[in-house]
């Protein structure tokens, strides 16, 4: 009987993990696909296509960099 009590106590102490931010994940996903389409379609060589694929992964960092450069910060 004590084993059942301990199991119930352990289950009641577990914290629930709630994942939020699903909309921002979708926006990033659409941006990722759009960046891949843009960069790969403008690639003239296979190497440029691979570079376009990698640029598509880090497009938010490039966007922020260019924005800060534009704002002279």
PyMOL Python script that loads the backbone (N, CA, C, O; Angstrom):
from pymol import cmd

cmd.read_pdbstr("""\
ATOM      1  N   UNK A   1       0.822  -1.183   0.000  1.00  0.00           N
ATOM      2  CA  UNK A   1       0.000   0.000   0.000  1.00  0.00           C
ATOM      3  C   UNK A   1       0.868   1.249   0.000  1.00  0.00           C
ATOM      4  O   UNK A   1       0.461   2.275  -0.543  1.00  0.00           O
ATOM      5  N   UNK A   2       2.035   1.188   0.586  1.00  0.00           N
ATOM      6  CA  UNK A   2       2.901   2.372   0.601  1.00  0.00           C
ATOM      7  C   UNK A   2       3.474   2.643  -0.777  1.00  0.00           C
ATOM      8  O   UNK A   2       3.739   3.796  -1.116  1.00  0.00           O
ATOM      9  N   UNK A   3       3.668   1.613  -1.574  1.00  0.00           N
ATOM     10  CA  UNK A   3       4.194   1.813  -2.924  1.00  0.00           C
ATOM     11  C   UNK A   3       3.191   2.593  -3.770  1.00  0.00           C
ATOM     12  O   UNK A   3       3.576   3.460  -4.555  1.00  0.00           O
ATOM     13  N   UNK A   4       1.910   2.287  -3.609  1.00  0.00           N
ATOM     14  CA  UNK A   4       0.884   3.009  -4.358  1.00  0.00           C
ATOM     15  C   UNK A   4       0.818   4.462  -3.924  1.00  0.00           C
ATOM     16  O   UNK A   4       0.630   5.344  -4.761  1.00  0.00           O
ATOM     17  N   UNK A   5       0.967   4.725  -2.652  1.00  0.00           N
ATOM     18  CA  UNK A   5       0.926   6.088  -2.142  1.00  0.00           C
ATOM     19  C   UNK A   5       2.111   6.893  -2.669  1.00  0.00           C
ATOM     20  O   UNK A   5       1.955   8.052  -3.053  1.00  0.00           O
ATOM     21  N   UNK A   6       3.288   6.284  -2.687  1.00  0.00           N
ATOM     22  CA  UNK A   6       4.472   6.975  -3.187  1.00  0.00           C
ATOM     23  C   UNK A   6       4.332   7.272  -4.681  1.00  0.00           C
ATOM     24  O   UNK A   6       4.727   8.347  -5.132  1.00  0.00           O
ATOM     25  N   UNK A   7       3.784   6.351  -5.443  1.00  0.00           N
ATOM     26  CA  UNK A   7       3.600   6.567  -6.868  1.00  0.00           C
ATOM     27  C   UNK A   7       2.634   7.711  -7.113  1.00  0.00           C
ATOM     28  O   UNK A   7       2.875   8.550  -7.981  1.00  0.00           O
ATOM     29  N   UNK A   8       1.551   7.756  -6.365  1.00  0.00           N
ATOM     30  CA  UNK A   8       0.576   8.835  -6.520  1.00  0.00           C
ATOM     31  C   UNK A   8       1.182  10.178  -6.125  1.00  0.00           C
ATOM     32  O   UNK A   8       0.908  11.193  -6.766  1.00  0.00           O
ATOM     33  N   UNK A   9       1.998  10.193  -5.081  1.00  0.00           N
ATOM     34  CA  UNK A   9       2.636  11.434  -4.658  1.00  0.00           C
ATOM     35  C   UNK A   9       3.632  11.914  -5.709  1.00  0.00           C
ATOM     36  O   UNK A   9       3.718  13.112  -5.979  1.00  0.00           O
ATOM     37  N   UNK A  10       4.378  10.998  -6.298  1.00  0.00           N
ATOM     38  CA  UNK A  10       5.345  11.380  -7.327  1.00  0.00           C
ATOM     39  C   UNK A  10       4.633  11.931  -8.558  1.00  0.00           C
ATOM     40  O   UNK A  10       5.090  12.901  -9.162  1.00  0.00           O
ATOM     41  N   UNK A  11       3.525  11.316  -8.924  1.00  0.00           N
ATOM     42  CA  UNK A  11       2.776  11.800 -10.077  1.00  0.00           C
ATOM     43  C   UNK A  11       2.180  13.170  -9.810  1.00  0.00           C
ATOM     44  O   UNK A  11       2.125  13.994 -10.723  1.00  0.00           O
ATOM     45  N   UNK A  12       1.739  13.440  -8.609  1.00  0.00           N
ATOM     46  CA  UNK A  12       1.135  14.737  -8.309  1.00  0.00           C
ATOM     47  C   UNK A  12       2.190  15.834  -8.220  1.00  0.00           C
ATOM     48  O   UNK A  12       1.852  17.009  -8.367  1.00  0.00           O
ATOM     49  N   UNK A  13       3.455  15.492  -7.984  1.00  0.00           N
ATOM     50  CA  UNK A  13       4.519  16.483  -7.883  1.00  0.00           C
ATOM     51  C   UNK A  13       5.096  16.879  -9.236  1.00  0.00           C
ATOM     52  O   UNK A  13       5.803  17.882  -9.332  1.00  0.00           O
ATOM     53  N   UNK A  14       4.814  16.125 -10.258  1.00  0.00           N
ATOM     54  CA  UNK A  14       5.336  16.434 -11.578  1.00  0.00           C
ATOM     55  C   UNK A  14       4.796  17.778 -12.050  1.00  0.00           C
ATOM     56  O   UNK A  14       3.619  18.091 -11.871  1.00  0.00           O
ATOM     57  N   UNK A  15       5.669  18.555 -12.648  1.00  0.00           N
ATOM     58  CA  UNK A  15       5.219  19.827 -13.191  1.00  0.00           C
ATOM     59  C   UNK A  15       4.807  19.643 -14.644  1.00  0.00           C
ATOM     60  O   UNK A  15       5.370  18.818 -15.362  1.00  0.00           O
ATOM     61  N   UNK A  16       3.845  20.401 -15.053  1.00  0.00           N
ATOM     62  CA  UNK A  16       3.367  20.322 -16.422  1.00  0.00           C
ATOM     63  C   UNK A  16       4.175  21.303 -17.261  1.00  0.00           C
ATOM     64  O   UNK A  16       4.408  22.442 -16.855  1.00  0.00           O
ATOM     65  N   UNK A  17       4.592  20.854 -18.417  1.00  0.00           N
ATOM     66  CA  UNK A  17       5.334  21.694 -19.345  1.00  0.00           C
ATOM     67  C   UNK A  17       4.386  22.114 -20.454  1.00  0.00           C
ATOM     68  O   UNK A  17       3.811  21.279 -21.151  1.00  0.00           O
ATOM     69  N   UNK A  18       4.235  23.419 -20.603  1.00  0.00           N
ATOM     70  CA  UNK A  18       3.352  23.961 -21.626  1.00  0.00           C
ATOM     71  C   UNK A  18       4.211  24.693 -22.640  1.00  0.00           C
ATOM     72  O   UNK A  18       4.920  25.638 -22.295  1.00  0.00           O
ATOM     73  N   UNK A  19       4.149  24.260 -23.882  1.00  0.00           N
ATOM     74  CA  UNK A  19       4.917  24.890 -24.943  1.00  0.00           C
ATOM     75  C   UNK A  19       4.038  25.929 -25.617  1.00  0.00           C
ATOM     76  O   UNK A  19       2.937  25.628 -26.079  1.00  0.00           O
ATOM     77  N   UNK A  20       4.533  27.137 -25.665  1.00  0.00           N
ATOM     78  CA  UNK A  20       3.794  28.208 -26.333  1.00  0.00           C
ATOM     79  C   UNK A  20       4.666  28.808 -27.417  1.00  0.00           C
ATOM     80  O   UNK A  20       5.863  28.527 -27.473  1.00  0.00           O
ATOM     81  N   UNK A  21       4.099  29.611 -28.257  1.00  0.00           N
ATOM     82  CA  UNK A  21       4.859  30.254 -29.307  1.00  0.00           C
ATOM     83  C   UNK A  21       4.757  29.524 -30.627  1.00  0.00           C
ATOM     84  O   UNK A  21       5.652  29.644 -31.463  1.00  0.00           O
ATOM     85  N   UNK A  22       3.708  28.782 -30.834  1.00  0.00           N
ATOM     86  CA  UNK A  22       3.547  28.038 -32.065  1.00  0.00           C
ATOM     87  C   UNK A  22       3.441  28.934 -33.283  1.00  0.00           C
ATOM     88  O   UNK A  22       3.884  28.554 -34.367  1.00  0.00           O
ATOM     89  N   UNK A  23       2.863  30.119 -33.128  1.00  0.00           N
ATOM     90  CA  UNK A  23       2.720  31.033 -34.265  1.00  0.00           C
ATOM     91  C   UNK A  23       4.075  31.529 -34.729  1.00  0.00           C
ATOM     92  O   UNK A  23       4.312  31.653 -35.931  1.00  0.00           O
ATOM     93  N   UNK A  24       4.968  31.813 -33.791  1.00  0.00           N
ATOM     94  CA  UNK A  24       6.287  32.299 -34.196  1.00  0.00           C
ATOM     95  C   UNK A  24       7.074  31.199 -34.887  1.00  0.00           C
ATOM     96  O   UNK A  24       7.876  31.486 -35.776  1.00  0.00           O
ATOM     97  N   UNK A  25       6.866  29.964 -34.506  1.00  0.00           N
ATOM     98  CA  UNK A  25       7.516  28.845 -35.185  1.00  0.00           C
ATOM     99  C   UNK A  25       7.029  28.740 -36.631  1.00  0.00           C
ATOM    100  O   UNK A  25       7.814  28.456 -37.536  1.00  0.00           O
ATOM    101  N   UNK A  26       5.749  28.966 -36.838  1.00  0.00           N
ATOM    102  CA  UNK A  26       5.199  28.904 -38.191  1.00  0.00           C
ATOM    103  C   UNK A  26       5.746  30.034 -39.051  1.00  0.00           C
ATOM    104  O   UNK A  26       6.061  29.822 -40.222  1.00  0.00           O
ATOM    105  N   UNK A  27       5.862  31.227 -38.488  1.00  0.00           N
ATOM    106  CA  UNK A  27       6.409  32.366 -39.235  1.00  0.00           C
ATOM    107  C   UNK A  27       7.850  32.086 -39.625  1.00  0.00           C
ATOM    108  O   UNK A  27       8.245  32.337 -40.764  1.00  0.00           O
ATOM    109  N   UNK A  28       8.638  31.568 -38.692  1.00  0.00           N
ATOM    110  CA  UNK A  28      10.027  31.227 -38.999  1.00  0.00           C
ATOM    111  C   UNK A  28      10.089  30.152 -40.079  1.00  0.00           C
ATOM    112  O   UNK A  28      10.932  30.222 -40.974  1.00  0.00           O
ATOM    113  N   UNK A  29       9.216  29.169 -40.005  1.00  0.00           N
ATOM    114  CA  UNK A  29       9.199  28.101 -40.994  1.00  0.00           C
ATOM    115  C   UNK A  29       8.874  28.610 -42.394  1.00  0.00           C
ATOM    116  O   UNK A  29       9.523  28.222 -43.365  1.00  0.00           O
ATOM    117  N   UNK A  30       7.865  29.482 -42.497  1.00  0.00           N
ATOM    118  CA  UNK A  30       7.541  30.064 -43.800  1.00  0.00           C
ATOM    119  C   UNK A  30       8.680  30.939 -44.313  1.00  0.00           C
ATOM    120  O   UNK A  30       8.977  30.939 -45.507  1.00  0.00           O
ATOM    121  N   UNK A  31       9.311  31.677 -43.418  1.00  0.00           N
ATOM    122  CA  UNK A  31      10.461  32.489 -43.813  1.00  0.00           C
ATOM    123  C   UNK A  31      11.621  31.638 -44.276  1.00  0.00           C
ATOM    124  O   UNK A  31      12.308  31.990 -45.234  1.00  0.00           O
ATOM    125  N   UNK A  32      11.846  30.524 -43.609  1.00  0.00           N
ATOM    126  CA  UNK A  32      12.915  29.604 -43.985  1.00  0.00           C
ATOM    127  C   UNK A  32      12.681  29.041 -45.384  1.00  0.00           C
ATOM    128  O   UNK A  32      13.593  29.016 -46.210  1.00  0.00           O
ATOM    129  N   UNK A  33      11.466  28.594 -45.641  1.00  0.00           N
ATOM    130  CA  UNK A  33      11.144  28.050 -46.956  1.00  0.00           C
ATOM    131  C   UNK A  33      11.246  29.136 -48.027  1.00  0.00           C
ATOM    132  O   UNK A  33      11.766  28.887 -49.114  1.00  0.00           O
ATOM    133  N   UNK A  34      10.757  30.326 -47.730  1.00  0.00           N
ATOM    134  CA  UNK A  34      10.844  31.427 -48.679  1.00  0.00           C
ATOM    135  C   UNK A  34      12.277  31.821 -48.974  1.00  0.00           C
ATOM    136  O   UNK A  34      12.617  32.106 -50.122  1.00  0.00           O
ATOM    137  N   UNK A  35      13.127  31.842 -47.946  1.00  0.00           N
ATOM    138  CA  UNK A  35      14.538  32.174 -48.141  1.00  0.00           C
ATOM    139  C   UNK A  35      15.215  31.104 -48.984  1.00  0.00           C
ATOM    140  O   UNK A  35      16.022  31.429 -49.855  1.00  0.00           O
ATOM    141  N   UNK A  36      14.906  29.839 -48.746  1.00  0.00           N
ATOM    142  CA  UNK A  36      15.483  28.765 -49.557  1.00  0.00           C
ATOM    143  C   UNK A  36      15.080  28.914 -51.025  1.00  0.00           C
ATOM    144  O   UNK A  36      15.911  28.780 -51.923  1.00  0.00           O
ATOM    145  N   UNK A  37      13.808  29.188 -51.252  1.00  0.00           N
ATOM    146  CA  UNK A  37      13.343  29.354 -52.632  1.00  0.00           C
ATOM    147  C   UNK A  37      14.056  30.530 -53.288  1.00  0.00           C
ATOM    148  O   UNK A  37      14.503  30.424 -54.430  1.00  0.00           O
ATOM    149  N   UNK A  38      14.165  31.641 -52.583  1.00  0.00           N
ATOM    150  CA  UNK A  38      14.807  32.828 -53.143  1.00  0.00           C
ATOM    151  C   UNK A  38      16.280  32.571 -53.450  1.00  0.00           C
ATOM    152  O   UNK A  38      16.727  32.786 -54.577  1.00  0.00           O
ATOM    153  N   UNK A  39      17.028  32.116 -52.458  1.00  0.00           N
ATOM    154  CA  UNK A  39      18.469  31.954 -52.631  1.00  0.00           C
ATOM    155  C   UNK A  39      18.810  30.854 -53.638  1.00  0.00           C
ATOM    156  O   UNK A  39      19.718  31.024 -54.452  1.00  0.00           O
ATOM    157  N   UNK A  40      18.103  29.745 -53.594  1.00  0.00           N
ATOM    158  CA  UNK A  40      18.421  28.643 -54.499  1.00  0.00           C
ATOM    159  C   UNK A  40      17.998  28.975 -55.932  1.00  0.00           C
ATOM    160  O   UNK A  40      18.677  28.578 -56.879  1.00  0.00           O
ATOM    161  N   UNK A  41      16.892  29.693 -56.101  1.00  0.00           N
ATOM    162  CA  UNK A  41      16.469  30.043 -57.456  1.00  0.00           C
ATOM    163  C   UNK A  41      17.404  31.065 -58.101  1.00  0.00           C
ATOM    164  O   UNK A  41      17.491  31.126 -59.327  1.00  0.00           O
ATOM    165  N   UNK A  42      18.104  31.868 -57.296  1.00  0.00           N
ATOM    166  CA  UNK A  42      19.050  32.839 -57.828  1.00  0.00           C
ATOM    167  C   UNK A  42      20.474  32.291 -57.923  1.00  0.00           C
ATOM    168  O   UNK A  42      21.388  33.017 -58.313  1.00  0.00           O
ATOM    169  N   UNK A  43      20.667  31.043 -57.579  1.00  0.00           N
ATOM    170  CA  UNK A  43      22.002  30.443 -57.615  1.00  0.00           C
ATOM    171  C   UNK A  43      22.358  30.036 -59.044  1.00  0.00           C
ATOM    172  O   UNK A  43      21.558  29.423 -59.750  1.00  0.00           O
ATOM    173  N   UNK A  44      23.573  30.391 -59.450  1.00  0.00           N
ATOM    174  CA  UNK A  44      24.022  30.050 -60.793  1.00  0.00           C
ATOM    175  C   UNK A  44      24.794  28.723 -60.813  1.00  0.00           C
ATOM    176  O   UNK A  44      24.852  28.057 -61.847  1.00  0.00           O
ATOM    177  N   UNK A  45      25.379  28.342 -59.683  1.00  0.00           N
ATOM    178  CA  UNK A  45      26.158  27.110 -59.613  1.00  0.00           C
ATOM    179  C   UNK A  45      25.672  26.267 -58.449  1.00  0.00           C
ATOM    180  O   UNK A  45      24.889  26.722 -57.615  1.00  0.00           O
ATOM    181  N   UNK A  46      26.151  25.032 -58.407  1.00  0.00           N
ATOM    182  CA  UNK A  46      25.788  24.147 -57.294  1.00  0.00           C
ATOM    183  C   UNK A  46      26.312  24.703 -55.971  1.00  0.00           C
ATOM    184  O   UNK A  46      25.612  24.657 -54.959  1.00  0.00           O
ATOM    185  N   UNK A  47      27.520  25.221 -55.974  1.00  0.00           N
ATOM    186  CA  UNK A  47      28.100  25.800 -54.755  1.00  0.00           C
ATOM    187  C   UNK A  47      27.299  26.979 -54.251  1.00  0.00           C
ATOM    188  O   UNK A  47      27.128  27.152 -53.044  1.00  0.00           O
ATOM    189  N   UNK A  48      26.803  27.797 -55.176  1.00  0.00           N
ATOM    190  CA  UNK A  48      25.961  28.925 -54.775  1.00  0.00           C
ATOM    191  C   UNK A  48      24.634  28.434 -54.206  1.00  0.00           C
ATOM    192  O   UNK A  48      24.068  29.061 -53.311  1.00  0.00           O
ATOM    193  N   UNK A  49      24.140  27.315 -54.726  1.00  0.00           N
ATOM    194  CA  UNK A  49      22.907  26.724 -54.190  1.00  0.00           C
ATOM    195  C   UNK A  49      23.096  26.220 -52.775  1.00  0.00           C
ATOM    196  O   UNK A  49      22.222  26.400 -51.927  1.00  0.00           O
ATOM    197  N   UNK A  50      24.239  25.586 -52.511  1.00  0.00           N
ATOM    198  CA  UNK A  50      24.541  25.118 -51.161  1.00  0.00           C
ATOM    199  C   UNK A  50      24.679  26.315 -50.222  1.00  0.00           C
ATOM    200  O   UNK A  50      24.173  26.289 -49.100  1.00  0.00           O
ATOM    201  N   UNK A  51      25.365  27.361 -50.682  1.00  0.00           N
ATOM    202  CA  UNK A  51      25.498  28.578 -49.874  1.00  0.00           C
ATOM    203  C   UNK A  51      24.125  29.208 -49.625  1.00  0.00           C
ATOM    204  O   UNK A  51      23.864  29.722 -48.537  1.00  0.00           O
ATOM    205  N   UNK A  52      23.255  29.168 -50.628  1.00  0.00           N
ATOM    206  CA  UNK A  52      21.891  29.671 -50.460  1.00  0.00           C
ATOM    207  C   UNK A  52      21.109  28.875 -49.437  1.00  0.00           C
ATOM    208  O   UNK A  52      20.325  29.440 -48.675  1.00  0.00           O
ATOM    209  N   UNK A  53      21.314  27.566 -49.413  1.00  0.00           N
ATOM    210  CA  UNK A  53      20.663  26.722 -48.413  1.00  0.00           C
ATOM    211  C   UNK A  53      21.108  27.124 -47.006  1.00  0.00           C
ATOM    212  O   UNK A  53      20.287  27.240 -46.096  1.00  0.00           O
ATOM    213  N   UNK A  54      22.412  27.334 -46.838  1.00  0.00           N
ATOM    214  CA  UNK A  54      22.934  27.727 -45.531  1.00  0.00           C
ATOM    215  C   UNK A  54      22.482  29.138 -45.147  1.00  0.00           C
ATOM    216  O   UNK A  54      22.199  29.401 -43.979  1.00  0.00           O
ATOM    217  N   UNK A  55      22.416  30.033 -46.116  1.00  0.00           N
ATOM    218  CA  UNK A  55      21.926  31.385 -45.844  1.00  0.00           C
ATOM    219  C   UNK A  55      20.461  31.344 -45.415  1.00  0.00           C
ATOM    220  O   UNK A  55      20.036  32.134 -44.572  1.00  0.00           O
ATOM    221  N   UNK A  56      19.703  30.436 -45.988  1.00  0.00           N
ATOM    222  CA  UNK A  56      18.295  30.309 -45.629  1.00  0.00           C
ATOM    223  C   UNK A  56      18.109  29.936 -44.170  1.00  0.00           C
ATOM    224  O   UNK A  56      17.122  30.334 -43.551  1.00  0.00           O
ATOM    225  N   UNK A  57      19.035  29.182 -43.618  1.00  0.00           N
ATOM    226  CA  UNK A  57      18.938  28.779 -42.212  1.00  0.00           C
ATOM    227  C   UNK A  57      19.173  29.964 -41.282  1.00  0.00           C
ATOM    228  O   UNK A  57      18.527  30.076 -40.241  1.00  0.00           O
ATOM    229  N   UNK A  58      20.098  30.850 -41.657  1.00  0.00           N
ATOM    230  CA  UNK A  58      20.466  31.957 -40.754  1.00  0.00           C
ATOM    231  C   UNK A  58      19.900  33.293 -41.224  1.00  0.00           C
ATOM    232  O   UNK A  58      20.443  34.338 -40.865  1.00  0.00           O
ATOM    233  N   UNK A  59      18.827  33.296 -42.013  1.00  0.00           N
ATOM    234  CA  UNK A  59      18.284  34.548 -42.528  1.00  0.00           C
ATOM    235  C   UNK A  59      17.859  35.533 -41.446  1.00  0.00           C
ATOM    236  O   UNK A  59      18.001  36.734 -41.674  1.00  0.00           O
ATOM    237  N   UNK A  60      17.346  35.117 -40.276  1.00  0.00           N
ATOM    238  CA  UNK A  60      16.983  36.135 -39.278  1.00  0.00           C
ATOM    239  C   UNK A  60      18.202  36.910 -38.778  1.00  0.00           C
ATOM    240  O   UNK A  60      18.116  38.115 -38.542  1.00  0.00           O
ATOM    241  N   UNK A  61      19.322  36.233 -38.619  1.00  0.00           N
ATOM    242  CA  UNK A  61      20.528  36.931 -38.159  1.00  0.00           C
ATOM    243  C   UNK A  61      21.007  37.910 -39.223  1.00  0.00           C
ATOM    244  O   UNK A  61      21.442  39.013 -38.891  1.00  0.00           O
ATOM    245  N   UNK A  62      20.934  37.532 -40.485  1.00  0.00           N
ATOM    246  CA  UNK A  62      21.340  38.432 -41.563  1.00  0.00           C
ATOM    247  C   UNK A  62      20.397  39.630 -41.639  1.00  0.00           C
ATOM    248  O   UNK A  62      20.836  40.751 -41.897  1.00  0.00           O
ATOM    249  N   UNK A  63      19.117  39.400 -41.418  1.00  0.00           N
ATOM    250  CA  UNK A  63      18.133  40.481 -41.452  1.00  0.00           C
ATOM    251  C   UNK A  63      18.405  41.497 -40.355  1.00  0.00           C
ATOM    252  O   UNK A  63      18.389  42.701 -40.610  1.00  0.00           O
ATOM    253  N   UNK A  64      18.652  41.031 -39.143  1.00  0.00           N
ATOM    254  CA  UNK A  64      18.934  41.934 -38.032  1.00  0.00           C
ATOM    255  C   UNK A  64      20.233  42.686 -38.271  1.00  0.00           C
ATOM    256  O   UNK A  64      20.315  43.878 -37.973  1.00  0.00           O
ATOM    257  N   UNK A  65      21.247  42.020 -38.799  1.00  0.00           N
ATOM    258  CA  UNK A  65      22.522  42.665 -39.092  1.00  0.00           C
ATOM    259  C   UNK A  65      22.347  43.806 -40.103  1.00  0.00           C
ATOM    260  O   UNK A  65      22.850  44.911 -39.898  1.00  0.00           O
ATOM    261  N   UNK A  66      21.636  43.526 -41.182  1.00  0.00           N
ATOM    262  CA  UNK A  66      21.420  44.549 -42.202  1.00  0.00           C
ATOM    263  C   UNK A  66      20.558  45.696 -41.668  1.00  0.00           C
ATOM    264  O   UNK A  66      20.776  46.852 -42.032  1.00  0.00           O
ATOM    265  N   UNK A  67      19.591  45.391 -40.816  1.00  0.00           N
ATOM    266  CA  UNK A  67      18.758  46.436 -40.221  1.00  0.00           C
ATOM    267  C   UNK A  67      19.587  47.348 -39.331  1.00  0.00           C
ATOM    268  O   UNK A  67      19.454  48.570 -39.398  1.00  0.00           O
ATOM    269  N   UNK A  68      20.440  46.766 -38.498  1.00  0.00           N
ATOM    270  CA  UNK A  68      21.294  47.572 -37.633  1.00  0.00           C
ATOM    271  C   UNK A  68      22.305  48.371 -38.437  1.00  0.00           C
ATOM    272  O   UNK A  68      22.635  49.499 -38.071  1.00  0.00           O
ATOM    273  N   UNK A  69      22.797  47.805 -39.521  1.00  0.00           N
ATOM    274  CA  UNK A  69      23.719  48.534 -40.390  1.00  0.00           C
ATOM    275  C   UNK A  69      23.000  49.713 -41.049  1.00  0.00           C
ATOM    276  O   UNK A  69      23.571  50.796 -41.178  1.00  0.00           O
ATOM    277  N   UNK A  70      21.767  49.507 -41.459  1.00  0.00           N
ATOM    278  CA  UNK A  70      20.968  50.563 -42.079  1.00  0.00           C
ATOM    279  C   UNK A  70      20.687  51.683 -41.087  1.00  0.00           C
ATOM    280  O   UNK A  70      20.703  52.858 -41.455  1.00  0.00           O
ATOM    281  N   UNK A  71      20.432  51.328 -39.842  1.00  0.00           N
ATOM    282  CA  UNK A  71      20.135  52.329 -38.809  1.00  0.00           C
ATOM    283  C   UNK A  71      21.384  52.964 -38.216  1.00  0.00           C
ATOM    284  O   UNK A  71      21.281  53.803 -37.320  1.00  0.00           O
ATOM    285  N   UNK A  72      22.560  52.579 -38.699  1.00  0.00           N
ATOM    286  CA  UNK A  72      23.859  53.095 -38.215  1.00  0.00           C
ATOM    287  C   UNK A  72      24.031  52.889 -36.708  1.00  0.00           C
ATOM    288  O   UNK A  72      24.427  53.808 -35.990  1.00  0.00           O
ATOM    289  N   UNK A  73      23.738  51.706 -36.250  1.00  0.00           N
ATOM    290  CA  UNK A  73      23.881  51.423 -34.820  1.00  0.00           C
ATOM    291  C   UNK A  73      25.128  50.650 -34.551  1.00  0.00           C
ATOM    292  O   UNK A  73      25.415  50.321 -33.400  1.00  0.00           O
TER     293      UNK A  73
END
""", "prot")
cmd.dss("prot")
cmd.show_as("cartoon", "prot")
cmd.util.cbc("prot")
cmd.orient("prot")
